[in-house]
Amino acid sequence: MKVNLGAPDITDKEINLVKEVLESGILSIGPKIEEFENKFTKYFNVKHAIGVNSGTSALHLLIRSLDIKDGDEVITTPFSFVASTNCILFERAKPVFVDIDEETLNIDINKIEEKITDRTKVILPVDVFGHPNNMTEIMKLAKKYNLKVIEDSCEAIGSEYKGIKSGTLADAGVFAFYPNKQITTGEGGMIITNNDNIAELCRSMRSQGRATTGLWLYHERLGYNYRMSEINAAVGIIQMERLKEIIAKRDKIAQIYNEKLKDIKGVILPYVDSKVTNMSWFVYVIRLEDNIDRNKIIDYLTESGIACKPYFTPIHLQPYMRNMFGFKEGDFPITEKVGKSTIALPFHNKLNKADIDYVVKKLNEAINKI
């Protein structure tokens, strides 16, 4: 039996709209990207949405728009996908890591203040695995020290903390649409903000620094080709229309896992804070107790045809980060402890009961044998 780790939820509606775009002859800088952006401004009740070709590009544009440069410091988490740190390094600024909360796996808000220096310019929290941060507290801290905040909600579209949607309280929020995300455009990302200056700069820089007046081949600043195509935007339009449905399906699968795994010894289920009023599941990540060899469990599941991965390897222990900054084991103990214990199980809307039963059965077998 083979069980895939992830799979996009694509219907005939997405396919038909892509076909319409292909037949139109307008494949870039057309009406679909505007329509996709408009769906975000309405859903999140924000002034601006700027579509780009990846979440990484979105993060980079925001770092640029905030004029982060050599020697500046950005406080962030070491437990994330590397893009949330790379965007800082692109501008030769310094990532300053804060260890995580062992339950939510998000940045430990209580440890942020001690890392603030006169070189700190931005706080960049990440909504890990879809679990939203307590952005109200982070914004209070940012206001106290006159700092900007970028919320990396690439994994958390639709999540809410105390009724507040992820990405909406910060100076800007970011979403991503890789095929394993809740909604996909194949590749793509979105910036949301109420800040006119941030929006104007990001729109310009995503298209080679062109003037937002629209004058052709007139470039006001250094920019990039970070545009999203009309084809990708077409997929996104339908995905956004189906967002509520897609999130509900993923939640149902997560709850089935929770029920079936709750009595298996050695398994720590994903934690959801009681103040989370909507959890938009990106991946389903369990943790194993310390006495269980996580890597042997992964090997057993893989040999059984079950795709699974460790999620995440701590950023500070990546080879290039060790080389650049001299990070070592022990620097962020909670992140490292969690990083050694996680397994992302198959999680997508095409999973059926037989798939989940098989995964749970083989996981239980592995724990009892190893």
C-alpha positions as CSV (number, residue, x, y, z in Angstrom):
1,M,0.0,0.0,0.0
2,K,1.3,3.5,-0.9
3,V,0.2,6.6,1.0
4,N,1.5,10.0,-0.3
5,L,2.6,12.7,2.1
6,G,0.7,15.5,0.3
7,A,-1.5,16.2,-2.7
8,P,-3.2,19.3,-4.0
9,D,-7.0,19.6,-4.0
10,I,-7.7,20.5,-7.6
11,T,-11.1,20.2,-9.3
12,D,-12.5,20.8,-12.8
13,K,-13.2,24.4,-11.8
14,E,-9.5,25.2,-11.5
15,I,-8.7,23.3,-14.7
16,N,-11.4,25.1,-16.7
17,L,-10.3,28.6,-15.6
18,V,-6.7,27.7,-16.5
19,K,-7.9,26.6,-19.9
20,E,-9.8,29.9,-20.3
21,V,-6.6,31.9,-19.5
22,L,-4.6,29.8,-22.0
23,E,-7.2,30.5,-24.7
24,S,-7.2,34.2,-23.9
25,G,-3.6,34.7,-24.9
26,I,-3.0,36.9,-21.8
27,L,-0.6,34.8,-19.7
28,S,1.0,37.5,-17.5
29,I,0.2,41.0,-16.1
30,G,-3.5,40.5,-16.8
31,P,-6.9,40.6,-15.1
32,K,-6.6,37.3,-13.2
33,I,-3.8,38.4,-10.9
34,E,-6.0,41.4,-9.9
35,E,-9.0,39.2,-9.4
36,F,-6.9,36.9,-7.2
37,E,-5.6,39.8,-5.2
38,N,-9.1,41.3,-4.7
39,K,-10.2,38.0,-3.2
40,F,-7.5,38.5,-0.5
41,T,-8.4,42.1,0.2
42,K,-12.0,41.1,0.8
43,Y,-11.3,37.9,2.8
44,F,-8.9,39.6,5.1
45,N,-10.5,43.0,5.0
46,V,-7.2,44.8,4.2
47,K,-6.4,47.6,1.8
48,H,-3.7,45.8,-0.3
49,A,-2.8,42.4,-1.6
50,I,0.2,41.8,-3.8
51,G,0.6,38.5,-5.6
52,V,4.0,37.1,-6.3
53,N,5.7,33.9,-7.5
54,S,6.5,32.4,-4.1
55,G,6.2,33.0,-0.4
56,T,10.0,33.4,-0.3
57,S,9.7,36.3,-2.8
58,A,7.0,37.9,-0.7
59,L,9.2,37.8,2.4
60,H,12.2,39.2,0.5
61,L,10.1,42.1,-0.9
62,L,8.9,43.0,2.6
63,I,12.4,43.0,4.0
64,R,13.4,45.3,1.1
65,S,10.4,47.5,1.6
66,L,11.3,48.1,5.2
67,D,14.8,49.1,4.2
68,I,16.5,46.3,6.1
69,K,20.2,46.3,5.3
70,D,23.7,45.3,6.4
71,G,24.1,45.0,10.1
72,D,20.4,45.3,10.9
73,E,18.8,42.6,13.1
74,V,15.6,40.7,12.6
75,I,14.2,38.6,15.4
76,T,12.7,35.3,14.2
77,T,12.4,31.6,15.0
78,P,14.9,28.8,14.3
79,F,12.0,26.3,13.9
80,S,10.6,27.1,10.4
81,F,11.3,26.5,6.7
82,V,14.5,28.2,5.8
83,A,12.8,31.0,3.7
84,S,11.9,32.9,6.8
85,T,15.6,33.3,7.6
86,N,16.9,33.4,4.0
87,C,14.9,36.6,3.3
88,I,16.9,38.3,6.0
89,L,20.2,37.1,4.7
90,F,19.4,38.2,1.1
91,E,19.9,41.8,2.4
92,R,22.9,41.0,4.5
93,A,21.0,41.6,7.7
94,K,21.4,39.3,10.8
95,P,18.8,36.8,11.9
96,V,18.5,36.8,15.7
97,F,16.8,33.6,16.8
98,V,14.5,33.1,19.8
99,D,13.7,29.6,21.0
100,I,10.2,28.3,20.7
101,D,7.3,27.4,22.9
102,E,7.3,23.7,23.3
103,E,3.5,23.4,22.9
104,T,2.6,25.7,20.1
105,L,6.0,25.4,18.4
106,N,5.9,29.1,17.6
107,I,8.4,31.7,18.8
108,D,8.3,32.0,22.6
109,I,6.9,35.5,23.0
110,N,8.2,35.7,26.6
111,K,11.8,35.4,25.3
112,I,11.7,38.1,22.5
113,E,12.3,41.2,24.6
114,E,15.7,40.0,25.9
115,K,16.9,39.7,22.3
116,I,16.1,43.3,21.3
117,T,19.1,45.6,20.7
118,D,19.6,49.0,19.2
119,R,20.1,47.2,15.9
120,T,16.8,45.4,15.9
121,K,14.5,46.6,13.2
122,V,11.9,43.8,12.7
123,I,10.2,40.9,14.4
124,L,9.3,38.1,12.0
125,P,7.2,35.4,13.7
126,V,6.1,32.3,11.9
127,D,2.7,30.6,12.3
128,V,4.2,27.1,12.4
129,F,2.1,24.3,10.8
130,G,-0.9,26.6,10.7
131,H,-1.0,27.4,14.4
132,P,-1.4,31.2,14.7
133,N,0.7,33.3,17.0
134,N,-0.7,35.6,19.7
135,M,0.0,38.7,17.5
136,T,-1.7,41.1,19.9
137,E,1.2,40.5,22.4
138,I,3.8,40.7,19.7
139,M,2.4,43.9,18.3
140,K,2.5,45.5,21.8
141,L,6.1,44.6,22.1
142,A,6.9,46.0,18.7
143,K,5.1,49.2,19.5
144,K,7.1,49.6,22.8
145,Y,10.4,49.4,20.9
146,N,9.2,51.0,17.6
147,L,9.8,47.9,15.6
148,K,8.1,46.6,12.4
149,V,6.5,43.2,12.2
150,I,6.2,40.8,9.3
151,E,3.9,37.8,10.1
152,D,4.9,34.7,8.1
153,S,1.5,33.1,7.7
154,C,2.6,31.0,4.7
155,E,1.3,27.9,6.5
156,A,-1.7,29.5,8.2
157,I,-4.2,30.9,5.7
158,G,-7.6,31.0,7.4
159,S,-6.2,30.4,10.9
160,E,-7.5,32.7,13.7
161,Y,-6.4,33.5,17.2
162,K,-9.1,35.1,19.3
163,G,-11.1,35.7,16.1
164,I,-8.2,37.6,14.5
165,K,-7.1,36.2,11.1
166,S,-3.4,35.3,10.7
167,G,-1.5,37.9,8.8
168,T,-3.8,40.9,9.6
169,L,-2.3,42.6,12.7
170,A,1.3,42.9,11.6
171,D,2.6,45.6,9.3
172,A,2.4,43.0,6.6
173,G,1.4,39.3,6.4
174,V,2.6,36.6,3.9
175,F,1.0,33.5,2.5
176,A,2.3,30.8,0.2
177,F,0.7,28.4,-2.3
178,Y,3.2,25.5,-2.8
179,P,1.2,22.3,-3.7
180,N,1.3,21.0,-0.1
181,K,-0.3,24.2,1.3
182,Q,-4.0,24.5,2.2
183,I,-4.6,26.2,-1.1
184,T,-2.2,26.1,-4.1
185,T,-1.3,28.0,-7.2
186,G,1.4,25.5,-8.1
187,E,4.0,28.1,-7.0
188,G,3.0,31.5,-5.6
189,G,2.7,33.8,-2.7
190,M,0.7,36.8,-1.4
191,I,1.5,39.9,0.6
192,I,-1.3,41.6,2.5
193,T,-0.9,45.0,4.2
194,N,-2.7,48.2,5.1
195,N,0.4,50.2,4.7
196,D,0.3,52.2,1.4
197,N,4.1,52.6,1.2
198,I,4.8,48.9,1.7
199,A,2.3,48.0,-0.9
200,E,3.6,50.5,-3.5
201,L,7.2,49.3,-3.0
202,C,6.3,45.7,-3.2
203,R,4.2,46.1,-6.4
204,S,7.1,48.0,-8.0
205,M,9.9,45.6,-6.9
206,R,8.0,42.5,-7.9
207,S,8.1,43.7,-11.5
208,Q,11.7,44.9,-12.0
209,G,11.2,48.2,-10.1
210,R,8.7,49.6,-12.6
211,A,6.9,52.7,-11.7
212,T,3.4,52.0,-10.3
213,T,2.1,54.6,-12.7
214,G,2.4,51.8,-15.3
215,L,4.8,53.6,-17.7
216,W,6.4,50.8,-19.8
217,L,10.2,50.3,-19.4
218,Y,10.4,53.1,-16.8
219,H,12.1,51.8,-13.6
220,E,12.2,53.8,-10.4
221,R,14.2,51.4,-8.3
222,L,16.0,48.1,-8.3
223,G,13.6,45.3,-8.6
224,Y,13.1,41.6,-9.4
225,N,10.9,39.4,-11.6
226,Y,8.8,38.1,-8.8
227,R,5.5,38.3,-10.7
228,M,2.8,35.6,-10.6
229,S,1.5,34.4,-13.9
230,E,-2.1,34.6,-15.0
231,I,-2.2,30.8,-15.1
232,N,-1.2,30.5,-11.4
233,A,-3.6,33.3,-10.4
234,A,-6.4,31.5,-12.2
235,V,-5.9,28.4,-10.0
236,G,-5.7,30.6,-7.0
237,I,-9.0,32.3,-7.8
238,I,-10.9,29.1,-7.6
239,Q,-8.9,27.8,-4.6
240,M,-9.8,31.0,-2.7
241,E,-13.5,30.4,-3.5
242,R,-13.1,26.9,-2.1
243,L,-11.0,27.9,0.9
244,K,-13.6,27.3,3.6
245,E,-14.4,23.9,2.1
246,I,-10.8,22.9,1.8
247,I,-10.0,24.0,5.4
248,A,-13.0,22.0,6.7
249,K,-11.8,18.9,4.9
250,R,-8.4,19.2,6.3
251,D,-9.7,19.7,9.8
252,K,-11.8,16.6,9.5
253,I,-8.8,14.5,8.6
254,A,-6.8,16.0,11.4
255,Q,-9.6,15.1,13.9
256,I,-9.7,11.5,12.6
257,Y,-5.9,11.3,13.2
258,N,-6.3,12.8,16.7
259,E,-8.9,10.2,17.6
260,K,-7.1,7.2,16.2
261,L,-3.7,8.2,17.6
262,K,-4.7,9.4,21.1
263,D,-4.2,6.0,22.8
264,I,-0.9,5.0,21.1
265,K,1.9,5.1,23.7
266,G,4.8,7.3,22.8
267,V,2.9,9.6,20.4
268,I,2.4,13.3,21.3
269,L,-0.5,14.8,19.3
270,P,-0.4,18.3,17.7
271,Y,-1.2,21.0,20.2
272,V,-3.9,23.6,19.5
273,D,-4.2,26.5,22.0
274,S,-7.7,27.0,23.4
275,K,-7.6,30.6,22.1
276,V,-7.3,29.4,18.5
277,T,-10.7,30.1,17.1
278,N,-10.0,28.5,13.8
279,M,-7.1,26.1,13.0
280,S,-6.2,25.8,9.4
281,W,-4.1,22.7,9.2
282,F,-1.0,22.9,6.9
283,V,0.5,19.5,7.9
284,Y,-0.2,16.9,10.5
285,V,2.9,16.6,12.6
286,I,3.2,14.3,15.6
287,R,6.1,14.1,18.1
288,L,7.5,11.0,19.7
289,E,8.6,10.7,23.3
290,D,12.3,11.0,24.0
291,N,12.9,7.3,24.4
292,I,11.8,6.5,20.8
293,D,14.2,6.6,17.9
294,R,12.4,8.9,15.4
295,N,14.6,8.1,12.5
296,K,14.0,4.3,12.8
297,I,10.3,5.0,12.9
298,I,10.5,7.0,9.7
299,D,12.5,4.2,8.1
300,Y,9.9,1.6,9.1
301,L,7.0,3.7,7.8
302,T,8.8,4.5,4.5
303,E,9.5,0.8,4.0
304,S,5.8,0.2,4.5
305,G,5.0,2.6,1.6
306,I,4.0,5.5,3.9
307,A,5.6,8.8,2.9
308,C,6.7,10.8,6.0
309,K,9.3,13.4,6.9
310,P,11.0,15.1,9.8
311,Y,9.5,18.6,10.2
312,F,11.5,20.8,10.7
313,T,15.2,20.5,10.9
314,P,16.3,23.5,13.0
315,I,17.5,26.3,10.8
316,H,20.5,27.2,13.1
317,L,21.8,23.6,12.6
318,Q,21.7,23.7,8.8
319,P,25.3,23.5,7.4
320,Y,25.3,26.9,5.9
321,M,24.0,28.6,9.1
322,R,26.7,26.8,11.2
323,N,29.3,28.1,8.7
324,M,28.0,31.6,8.6
325,F,27.3,32.2,12.3
326,G,29.0,29.4,14.2
327,F,25.7,28.0,15.6
328,K,26.0,24.7,17.4
329,E,23.9,22.1,19.2
330,G,22.6,23.4,22.5
331,D,22.1,27.0,21.3
332,F,18.2,26.6,21.2
333,P,17.4,23.5,23.2
334,I,13.7,23.4,22.8
335,T,13.9,23.8,19.1
336,E,16.5,21.1,18.9
337,K,14.4,18.8,21.2
338,V,11.3,19.2,19.1
339,G,13.3,19.0,15.8
340,K,14.5,15.5,16.8
341,S,11.1,14.2,17.6
342,T,8.8,15.3,14.8
343,I,7.2,13.3,12.0
344,A,4.9,14.7,9.4
345,L,2.4,12.0,8.5
346,P,0.5,11.8,5.2
347,F,-2.0,14.7,5.2
348,H,-4.1,15.9,2.3
349,N,-7.8,15.9,1.2
350,K,-7.5,12.8,-0.9
351,L,-6.7,10.6,2.1
352,N,-9.4,8.0,2.9
353,K,-10.2,6.0,6.0
354,A,-8.3,3.0,4.8
355,D,-5.2,5.2,4.2
356,I,-5.4,6.7,7.7
357,D,-6.0,3.3,9.3
358,Y,-3.0,1.9,7.5
359,V,-0.8,4.8,8.7
360,V,-1.9,4.4,12.3
361,K,-1.5,0.6,12.2
362,K,2.1,0.8,10.9
363,L,3.0,3.6,13.2
364,N,1.9,1.6,16.2
365,E,3.7,-1.5,14.8
366,A,6.9,0.6,14.5
367,I,6.8,1.9,18.0
368,N,6.2,-1.5,19.5
369,K,9.0,-3.2,17.4
370,I,11.7,-0.5,17.7
